[in-house]
């Protein structure tokens, strides 16, 4: 029990250090972009016909605190970020937390459900593919996984939209029907959300399922060749009991440890899918902030939130893995 608490303390400390390091990198990248927030905002106003002077820029920099030293600005930004306050959007001039949190919650929910869908399909079918003697079944699963790896998510989205438009007259874009777009949350709005969210969940889960299936298959095959499985067979353990208690149990440990990585990969695919499906979520906001408006404050907040989410998930999965597989706990403590 003492080792578990020690392991949790070590992992928690490493998670905090990692989050601080990444927050410093994100803030530094925000600072390296040519032109600060005051200059970009006033340039935006100037494009609408207003006359902006250097004195106006200097006054705006003082108002935003941009005249303070770098480390002081970083310290203030990261302390506020840990409290959920990301300041004001550089271009849109609205509170980032108010704008982002609801959309980020929907984006994270879509990504997590897509990941759950991927694992729910990949784990059983990966085990079947690794152990079946039916060549047709194995070839079919292999074809499905290769197809999922080969087809880009944006191409799948376009194909589904084209099929739906031709045969059903509906493009399946957006996350809500027009009447629920700006309406307060209710059971009807939630059901309407589910009726639209299945498509991005399916598209994002498509490639994730294919990759996870191949991973599970390779891990089960590798574990099935090890001596402890042979020893179990010699003791008379056979069938499902052998498969579930020995190779499968140990094969799933690396998969648990890769949940954060898989979630990050799904979120990386989300902006393009959101753009095609006209979804106004955190993914589309990130794309807009980076490509269209150059709003680094908004982009930095989204990246920080996603990074923090992945670090938290990795922390939780490491704890779960240390309980399931003591080798992981011992390995981490031996690295101290």
TORMI-382035 format. One record per residue: residue in three letters; x, y, z of N, C-alpha, C in turn. Coordinates in pm, whole numbers, padded with zeros to 5 digits, always signed. Example, Ala and Ser with C-alpha at 12.3 -4.5 7.8 and 13.67 -1.06 7.14 Angstrom:
ala+01319-00569+00780+01230-00450+00780+01320-00330+00780;ser+01285-00225+00708+01367-00106+00714+01290+00003+00787;
This chain:
unk+00082-00120+00000+00000+00000+00000+00086+00126+00000;unk+00197+00120+00074+00288+00234+00079+00345+00263-00060;unk+00377+00157-00136+00431+00175-00270+00331+00243-00362;unk+00202+00212-00345+00099+00274-00428+00093+00424-00401;unk+00092+00462-00273+00089+00604-00239+00214+00676-00288;unk+00326+00609-00279+00450+00667-00329+00444+00684-00480;unk+00388+00585-00548+00374+00592-00693+00283+00707-00733;unk+00170+00723-00663+00076+00831-00692+00143+00967-00672;unk+00220+00981-00564+00289+01107-00537+00389+01140-00647;unk+00464+01038-00691+00563+01060-00797+00495+01101-00926;unk+00389+01028-00963+00318+01058-01088+00251+01195-01081;unk+00198+01232-00966+00134+01363-00952+00237+01474-00970;unk+00354+01457-00907+00459+01556-00923+00505+01570-01066;unk+00521+01457-01135+00562+01460-01275+00456+01525-01364;unk+00329+01502-01330+00220+01561-01408+00220+01713-01395;unk+00240+01763-01273+00243+01908-01251+00362+01970-01324;unk+00478+01905-01316+00597+01957-01385+00574+01959-01536;unk+00515+01851-01589+00487+01845-01733+00390+01954-01776;unk+00285+01976-01696+00187+02079-01730+00250+02218-01727;unk+00334+02244-01628+00401+02374-01620+00496+02394-01738;unk+00567+02288-01774+00659+02298-01887+00585+02325-02017;unk+00475+02254-02038+00398+02273-02161+00332+02410-02162;unk+00284+02455-02046+00224+02589-02040+00327+02696-02074;unk+00451+02677-02031+00558+02772-02064+00585+02771-02215;unk+00586+02652-02274+00608+02642-02420+00494+02709-02496;unk+00370+02684-02453+00254+02743-02520+00259+02895-02510;unk+00287+02947-02390+00292+03092-02372+00406+03153-02453;unk+00519+03084-02459+00633+03134-02535+00600+03140-02684;unk+00531+03037-02735+00491+03038-02875+00392+03152-02904;unk+00304+03180-02808+00213+03293-02823+00290+03424-02834;unk+00399+03434-02757+00479+03556-02758+00563+03570-02884;unk+00600+03458-02945+00687+03462-03063+00614+03502-03190;unk+00482+03496-03189+00404+03536-03307+00425+03685-03332;unk+00455+03724-03456+00478+03867-03486+00358+03952-03449;unk+00385+04061-03377+00278+04151-03336+00208+04101-03211;unk+00194+04186-03110+00126+04145-02987-00024+04166-03001;unk-00095+04136-02895-00242+04140-02899-00292+04282-02926;unk-00227+04381-02867-00270+04520-02888-00256+04560-03034;unk-00143+04525-03096-00121+04560-03236-00220+04490-03328;unk-00247+04361-03301-00340+04287-03388-00482+04341-03375;unk-00523+04372-03251-00658+04422-03232-00676+04559-03296;unk-00579+04648-03276-00591+04781-03333-00578+04779-03485;unk-00499+04686-03538-00492+04669-03684-00626+04625-03739;unk-00693+04538-03662-00826+04492-03701-00924+04610-03704;unk-00915+04699-03606-01002+04816-03602-00968+04914-03715;unk-00838+04925-03745-00795+05014-03851-00848+04969-03987;unk-00859+04837-04004-00911+04784-04131-01057+04821-04152;unk-01126+04858-04043-01266+04900-04055-01281+05051-04072;unk-01166+05121-04090-01172+05264-04121-01129+05356-04010;unk-01094+05305-03891-01052+05391-03781-00904+05426-03795;unk-00869+05547-03752-00731+05594-03759-00660+05558-03628;unk-00559+05471-03636-00487+05423-03518-00345+05479-03520;unk-00301+05530-03404-00167+05586-03392-00080+05497-03304;unk+00051+05527-03301+00142+05452-03214+00108+05476-03067;unk+00055+05596-03035+00015+05624-02897-00102+05535-02856;unk-00192+05508-02949-00305+05418-02920-00254+05277-02891;unk-00156+05232-02968-00100+05098-02947-00032+05090-02811;unk+00047+05193-02775+00116+05194-02646+00016+05194-02531;unk-00091+05270-02546-00193+05275-02440-00263+05139-02425;unk-00290+05074-02537-00354+04942-02532-00260+04839-02471;unk-00131+04847-02500-00033+04756-02439-00028+04773-02288;unk-00034+04898-02242-00034+04922-02096-00162+04868-02034;unk-00274+04886-02104-00402+04838-02050-00404+04686-02036;unk-00343+04618-02134-00339+04471-02133-00223+04416-02052;unk-00136+04502-02001-00022+04456-01924+00090+04399-02008;unk+00092+04432-02137+00194+04378-02226+00329+04447-02211;unk+00333+04556-02135+00459+04625-02112+00537+04566-01994;unk+00479+04466-01927+00548+04401-01814+00648+04298-01865;unk+00748+04258-01781+00846+04157-01823+00780+04024-01856;unk+00849+03945-01939+00795+03818-01989+00756+03723-01876;unk+00847+03701-01780+00821+03605-01673+00704+03646-01585;unk+00688+03776-01564+00575+03823-01484+00444+03797-01558;unk+00445+03823-01689+00324+03797-01769+00292+03648-01775;unk+00398+03565-01788+00375+03420-01790+00318+03373-01656;unk+00377+03419-01546+00330+03377-01414+00185+03414-01393;unk+00149+03534-01435+00010+03578-01421-00083+03494-01508;unk-00038+03465-01632-00122+03387-01724-00143+03245-01674;unk-00036+03179-01628-00049+03039-01589-00128+03026-01458;unk-00112+03121-01365-00191+03117-01241-00339+03134-01271;unk-00370+03227-01361-00511+03246-01399-00564+03125-01475;unk-00478+03064-01560-00520+02947-01637-00555+02830-01546;unk-00479+02810-01440-00509+02703-01345-00642+02727-01274;unk-00689+02852-01273-00817+02884-01212-00929+02893-01315;unk-00896+02861-01442-00997+02862-01547-01020+02998-01610;unk-00930+03093-01586-00942+03226-01644-00833+03244-01749;unk-00872+03252-01877-00775+03265-01986-00773+03404-02047;unk-00834+03498-01979-00831+03636-02028-00933+03661-02137;unk-00901+03758-02223-00993+03803-02327-00938+03768-02464;unk-01025+03724-02552-00984+03694-02689-00929+03820-02755;unk-00816+03804-02821-00746+03918-02879-00828+03987-02988;unk-00896+03911-03070-00970+03967-03182-01118+03984-03150;unk-01181+03882-03094-01325+03887-03069-01362+03969-02947;unk-01262+03994-02858-01281+04079-02740-01393+04028-02649;unk-01398+03899-02630-01492+03837-02538-01412+03750-02442;unk-01471+03721-02326-01404+03637-02228-01385+03497-02285;unk-01259+03450-02287-01228+03322-02348-01297+03207-02276;unk-01299+03212-02144-01359+03102-02066-01508+03089-02099;unk-01578+03202-02106-01721+03200-02140-01744+03145-02280;unk-01655+03183-02373-01668+03137-02511-01628+02991-02527;unk-01524+02950-02457-01459+02822-02487-01512+02704-02407;unk-01537+02722-02279-01568+02608-02192-01685+02524-02244;unk-01800+02583-02283-01909+02497-02335-01869+02422-02461;unk-01799+02489-02553-01758+02424-02677-01651+02319-02652;unk-01561+02348-02559-01458+02249-02528-01520+02126-02463;unk-01622+02147-02380-01691+02034-02318-01755+01944-02422;unk-01819+02004-02524-01879+01924-02631-01772+01851-02711;unk-01662+01922-02741-01554+01859-02819-01493+01742-02743;unk-01467+01763-02614-01408+01657-02533-01503+01538-02523;unk-01632+01567-02508-01730+01459-02502-01733+01378-02630;unk-01729+01446-02745-01728+01377-02874-01604+01290-02887;unk-01488+01344-02849-01362+01268-02859-01361+01147-02766;unk-01410+01165-02642-01410+01054-02547-01505+00944-02592;unk-01624+00982-02641-01719+00880-02689-01662+00809-02811;unk-01594+00883-02900-01530+00820-03016-01423+00722-02971;unk-01348+00757-02865-01245+00668-02813-01307+00544-02749;unk-01415+00562-02674-01485+00448-02613-01539+00355-02721;unk-01597+00414-02826-01647+00334-02939-01533+00255-03003;unk-01419+00322-03022-01304+00255-03085-01257+00137-03001;unk-01242+00157-02871-01194+00049-02785-01298-00063-02772;unk-01425-00025-02770-01531-00125-02757-01532-00221-02875;unk-01494-00171-02992-01487-00255-03111-01350-00321-03126;unk-01245-00245-03097-01110-00293-03124-01067-00406-03031;unk-01105-00397-02904-01058-00499-02808-01115-00637-02841;unk-01249-00653-02851-01298-00790-02882-01256-00839-03020;unk-01264-00751-03122-01229-00795-03257-01079-00814-03273;unk-00999-00736-03198-00854-00757-03201-00816-00891-03141;unk-00884-00929-03033-00859-01060-02970-00902-01173-03063;unk-01019-01155-03126-01068-01257-03221-00970-01273-03337;unk-00925-01161-03391-00832-01165-03504-00701-01232-03468;unk-00658-01216-03343-00530-01275-03299-00541-01424-03272;unk-00661-01473-03243-00676-01612-03199-00756-01700-03295;unk-00826-01638-03389-00912-01719-03477-00830-01800-03577;unk-00884-01913-03613-00823-01997-03717-00901-01986-03847;unk-01007-01902-03844-01087-01878-03963-01019-01770-04048;unk-00962-01809-04160-00886-01715-04243-00974-01607-04305;unk-01098-01642-04336-01188-01543-04396-01220-01433-04295;unk-01249-01473-04170-01277-01375-04066-01156-01288-04039;unk-01039-01350-04029-00916-01275-04004-00887-01179-04117;unk-00904-01222-04240-00880-01136-04356-00979-01019-04360;unk-01104-01046-04323-01205-00940-04321-01171-00833-04219;unk-01131-00875-04099-01093-00780-03996-00967-00704-04035;unk-00875-00773-04099-00752-00708-04145-00784-00603-04253;unk-00875-00638-04344-00916-00544-04449-00982-00421-04388;unk-01069-00442-04291-01137-00331-04224-01036-00238-04157;unk-00939-00295-04086-00842-00213-04015-00752-00138-04112;unk-00709-00202-04220-00625-00134-04319-00702-00023-04389;unk-00831-00047-04414-00914+00055-04477-00928+00178-04386;unk-00946+00152-04256-00957+00262-04160-00828+00342-04149;unk-00714+00274-04161-00585+00343-04154-00557+00420-04283;unk-00604+00368-04396-00570+00428-04525-00658+00548-04559;unk-00785+00545-04519-00877+00653-04556-00865+00768-04458;unk-00834+00889-04504-00830+01005-04415-00969+01037-04361;unk-00973+01095-04241-01103+01125-04180-01184+01225-04264;unk-01115+01324-04325-01189+01423-04402-01254+01359-04526;unk-01190+01255-04581-01247+01188-04698-01370+01107-04657;unk-01364+01043-04541-01480+00969-04490-01595+01066-04465;unk-01565+01183-04407-01669+01283-04380-01733+01330-04509;unk-01652+01358-04610-01706+01402-04739-01792+01294-04804;unk-01747+01169-04794-01821+01058-04855-01957+01040-04788;unk-01959+01046-04654-02085+01031-04581-02180+01146-04614;unk-02126+01269-04617-02209+01385-04650-02267+01373-04791;unk-02185+01331-04888-02231+01316-05026-02340+01210-05035;unk-02318+01097-04969-02418+00989-04971-02549+01036-04908;unk-02540+01105-04794-02660+01151-04725-02734+01256-04807;unk-02660+01344-04873-02724+01449-04953-02797+01391-05073;unk-02735+01293-05138-02794+01233-05259-02916+01149-05225;unk-02907+01067-05121-03012+00970-05093-03115+01016-04990;unk-03077+01111-04902-03170+01155-04797-03197+01304-04801;unk-03123+01378-04882-03146+01522-04891-03102+01599-04769;unk-03014+01543-04688-02966+01608-04565-02814+01598-04562;unk-02747+01712-04541-02600+01711-04540-02542+01662-04408;unk-02625+01651-04303-02581+01604-04170-02474+01694-04109;unk-02477+01822-04140-02379+01914-04084-02429+01975-03953;unk-02333+02027-03873-02367+02091-03747-02394+01992-03636;unk-02405+02047-03514-02435+01964-03397-02578+01984-03347;unk-02648+02084-03403-02785+02111-03361-02869+02152-03482;unk-02998+02127-03472-03091+02182-03570-03101+02333-03547;unk-03140+02410-03650-03144+02557-03635-03224+02605-03514;unk-03334+02538-03483-03419+02586-03372-03355+02563-03235;unk-03255+02475-03228-03189+02448-03100-03050+02511-03089;unk-03006+02581-03194-02869+02630-03200-02836+02720-03081;unk-02922+02818-03054-02897+02914-02945-02991+02895-02828;unk-03066+02787-02827-03161+02762-02719-03089+02711-02595;unk-03142+02736-02474-03081+02682-02353-03090+02530-02351;unk-02999+02468-02275-02997+02322-02271-03124+02267-02208;unk-03178+02164-02271-03295+02092-02222-03284+01949-02272;unk-03377+01865-02231-03373+01726-02276-03391+01718-02428;unk-03478+01803-02485-03499+01803-02629-03373+01846-02703;unk-03304+01947-02649-03180+01993-02713-03072+01885-02702;unk-03067+01816-02589-02969+01710-02572-02994+01596-02669;unk-03121+01558-02687-03154+01452-02783-03123+01497-02926;unk-03146+01625-02954-03113+01678-03085-02961+01675-03107;unk-02886+01703-03001-02739+01697-03008-02694+01554-03038;unk-02753+01456-02970-02716+01316-02995-02748+01274-03138;unk-02860+01327-03192-02899+01292-03328-02799+01343-03432;unk-02723+01447-03397-02624+01503-03490-02482+01460-03457;unk-02455+01431-03329-02316+01405-03285-02267+01267-03329;unk-02357+01177-03367-02314+01042-03402-02218+01042-03522;unk-02236+01138-03615-02152+01138-03734-02006+01173-03704;unk-01977+01285-03636-01836+01308-03602-01779+01200-03511;unk-01861+01141-03423-01813+01033-03337-01774+00913-03422;unk-01858+00878-03520-01827+00766-03608-01701+00792-03690;unk-01690+00913-03747-01574+00945-03832-01445+00944-03752;unk-01448+01007-03633-01328+01012-03550-01292+00874-03494;unk-01394+00795-03466-01370+00661-03413-01325+00561-03517;unk-01348+00594-03645-01316+00502-03755-01168+00466-03756;unk-01082+00569-03770-00938+00543-03776-00886+00493-03642;unk-00941+00545-03532-00896+00502-03399-00925+00354-03377;unk-01038+00307-03426-01072+00165-03414-00974+00079-03493;unk-00943+00123-03613-00852+00046-03699-00714+00033-03635;unk-00662+00143-03582-00529+00140-03522-00528+00058-03393;unk-00631+00077-03310-00638+00003-03184-00657-00147-03209;unk-00731-00182-03313-00751-00325-03346-00617-00390-03380;unk-00538-00323-03463-00408-00377-03499-00317-00387-03376;unk-00327-00288-03287-00244-00288-03165-00281-00405-03075;unk-00411-00423-03052-00457-00533-02966-00417-00668-03025;unk-00434-00682-03154-00398-00808-03220-00251-00839-03201;unk-00165-00740-03226-00020-00762-03214+00019-00793-03071;unk-00042-00726-02973-00008-00748-02832-00051-00888-02787;unk-00171-00929-02828-00221-01062-02787-00134-01171-02849;unk-00099-01158-02976-00013-01257-03041+00122-01264-02972;unk+00178-01148-02937+00309-01144-02871+00303-01209-02732;unk+00198-01178-02655+00185-01235-02521+00159-01385-02527;unk+00086-01427-02630+00050-01568-02641+00170-01658-02665;unk+00282-01600-02709+00403-01678-02735+00496-01687-02614;unk+00462-01620-02505+00553-01613-02392+00543-01739-02304;unk+00648-01758-02222+00662-01882-02146+00553-01899-02040;unk+00506-01786-01981+00405-01802-01876+00274-01858-01932;unk+00245-01830-02061+00126-01888-02124+00147-02037-02147;unk+00268-02073-02191+00301-02215-02210+00292-02290-02077;unk+00339-02226-01969+00333-02289-01836+00189-02308-01792;unk+00104-02209-01823-00038-02220-01787-00104-02334-01863;unk-00068-02350-01989-00122-02461-02067-00078-02595-02008;unk+00047-02600-01961+00098-02724-01902+00024-02760-01774;unk-00027-02658-01706-00104-02684-01583-00249-02720-01612;unk-00286-02722-01740-00422-02763-01778-00518-02649-01800;unk-00468-02524-01801-00555-02409-01826-00574-02395-01978;unk-00697-02396-02022-00726-02390-02166-00847-02300-02192;unk-00875-02282-02320-00996-02211-02363-01000-02065-02323;unk-01121-02016-02294-01141-01876-02261-01070-01837-02133;unk-01063-01931-02039-00995-01901-01912-00849-01869-01937;unk-00784-01945-02024-00644-01919-02057-00631-01786-02131;unk-00718-01764-02227-00708-01645-02311-00729-01516-02231;unk-00831-01514-02145-00866-01393-02072-00774-01366-01954;unk-00732-01471-01886-00654-01453-01763-00505-01434-01788;unk-00458-01470-01905-00313-01463-01928-00276-01367-02043;unk-00279-01408-02170-00231-01314-02274-00314-01187-02285;unk-00447-01199-02277-00531-01081-02294-00512-00982-02180;unk-00507-01031-02060-00492-00943-01943-00364-00860-01953;unk-00255-00923-01989-00128-00851-01998-00119-00768-02126;unk-00188-00810-02231-00184-00735-02356-00257-00602-02346;unk-00358-00594-02259-00437-00472-02249-00368-00363-02167;unk-00266-00398-02091-00197-00298-02009-00139-00185-02093;unk-00065-00214-02200-00014-00103-02282-00126-00020-02347;unk-00239-00084-02376-00351-00012-02436-00408+00090-02337;unk-00419+00049-02210-00466+00141-02107-00372+00260-02096;unk-00244+00232-02105-00144+00338-02092-00143+00434-02210;unk-00204+00395-02322-00203+00480-02442-00334+00557-02461;unk-00421+00557-02361-00550+00625-02374-00529+00774-02401;unk-00440+00837-02324-00414+00979-02344-00362+01009-02483;unk-00272+00924-02533-00217+00941-02668-00327+00929-02773;unk-00412+00828-02758-00520+00807-02856-00620+00923-02853;unk-00650+00974-02732-00742+01088-02721-00683+01211-02789;unk-00553+01231-02771-00487+01345-02835-00492+01332-02987;unk-00472+01211-03038-00474+01190-03182-00614+01215-03238;unk-00717+01175-03165-00854+01200-03209-00883+01350-03210;unk-00837+01420-03106-00861+01565-03100-00786+01637-03212;unk-00669+01586-03249-00594+01646-03360-00670+01634-03492;unk-00749+01528-03507-00829+01509-03628-00957+01592-03627;unk-00996+01638-03508-01126+01704-03493-01138+01835-03572;unk-01037+01925-03574-01057+02052-03647-01094+02035-03793;unk-01028+01942-03865-01060+01922-04007-01200+01865-04024;unk-01236+01766-03939-01370+01708-03946-01474+01814-03912;unk-01445+01898-03811-01538+02005-03773-01556+02106-03884;unk-01448+02135-03956-01456+02230-04068-01546+02176-04178;unk-01532+02048-04210-01611+01987-04318-01758+01977-04277;unk-01782+01940-04152-01920+01919-04105-01983+02047-04049;unk-01911+02159-04059-01963+02289-04012-02001+02283-03864;unk-01911+02226-03784-01933+02214-03640-01858+02327-03570;unk-01928+02409-03492-01864+02519-03420-01826+02471-03279;unk-01719+02395-03271-01673+02344-03143-01533+02396-03118;unk-01465+02340-03018-01329+02385-02986-01233+02358-03101;unk-01255+02250-03175-01169+02219-03288-01176+02325-03396;unk-01298+02368-03430-01313+02472-03532-01263+02606-03480;unk-01282+02632-03350-01228+02756-03291-01076+02759-03298;unk-01013+02644-03273-00867+02636-03280-00819+02665-03422;unk-00886+02607-03520-00850+02631-03659-00869+02778-03696;unk-00978+02836-03650-01005+02976-03678-00901+03066-03612;unk-00864+03033-03487-00768+03115-03413-00629+03109-03475;unk-00591+02992-03527-00457+02974-03581-00445+03024-03725;unk-00549+03002-03805-00538+03026-03950-00603+03157-03991;unk-00720+03187-03939-00796+03300-03990-00771+03429-03914;unk-00785+03425-03782-00779+03549-03705-00646+03573-03635;unk-00558+03471-03631-00430+03482-03561-00451+03523-03415;unk-00555+03467-03353-00588+03497-03213-00513+03398-03125;unk-00390+03433-03088-00305+03340-03014-00352+03317-02871;unk-00421+03415-02814-00475+03395-02678-00578+03282-02676;unk-00667+03284-02775-00769+03180-02784-00705+03045-02817;unk-00612+03044-02913-00544+02919-02951-00466+02862-02833;unk-00396+02948-02759-00319+02902-02643-00408+02842-02536;unk-00526+02901-02515-00619+02849-02415-00669+02710-02454;unk-00701+02690-02582-00749+02560-02629-00639+02455-02614;unk-00517+02489-02656-00405+02394-02647-00376+02360-02501;unk-00380+02461-02413-00354+02437-02271-00461+02346-02212;unk-00587+02370-02243-00696+02286-02191-00683+02142-02238;unk-00652+02123-02366-00640+01988-02419-00520+01918-02358;unk-00410+01990-02343-00291+01932-02281-00318+01892-02136;unk-00384+01981-02062-00417+01951-01923-00507+01828-01913;unk-00604+01817-02005-00694+01702-02006-00618+01572-02030;unk-00525+01574-02127-00447+01454-02158-00357+01416-02041;unk-00297+01515-01976-00211+01487-01860-00292+01427-01747;unk-00411+01480-01723-00497+01425-01617-00538+01282-01649;unk-00574+01257-01775-00613+01122-01816-00495+01026-01803;unk-00376+01070-01844-00257+00986-01830-00227+00956-01684;unk-00248+01055-01598-00228+01034-01454-00323+00927-01401;unk-00451+00939-01439-00551+00842-01393-00521+00703-01447;unk-00488+00694-01576-00461+00562-01636-00334+00499-01576;unk-00236+00580-01541-00116+00527-01475-00150+00467-01339;unk-00240+00534-01267-00281+00481-01136-00357+00350-01153;unk-00450+00348-01250-00526+00225-01278-00432+00113-01319;unk-00336+00145-01406-00242+00045-01454-00153-00007-01342;unk-00115+00081-01249-00031+00037-01137-00103-00059-01045;unk-00236-00045-01039-00316-00137-00956-00335-00270-01029;unk-00362-00261-01161-00383-00383-01239-00253-00460-01258;unk-00146-00386-01290-00017-00448-01322+00091-00388-01232;unk+00129-00454-01123+00231-00400-01032+00366-00376-01098;unk+00391-00438-01214+00519-00416-01282+00535-00270-01322;unk+00425-00205-01360+00431-00064-01398+00469+00022-01278;unk+00412-00010-01162+00444+00066-01041+00589+00048-01001;unk+00637-00073-01007+00776-00099-00970+00873-00034-01069;unk+00836-00035-01197+00921+00027-01297+00935+00176-01274;unk+00825+00244-01240+00830+00388-01216+00912+00419-01091;unk+00892+00343-00986+00965+00370-00861+01112+00339-00876;unk+01148+00242-00960+01288+00211-00980+01362+00315-01062;unk+01283+00400-01133+01344+00504-01213+01375+00628-01132;unk+01335+00634-01011+01357+00753-00927+01505+00773-00901;
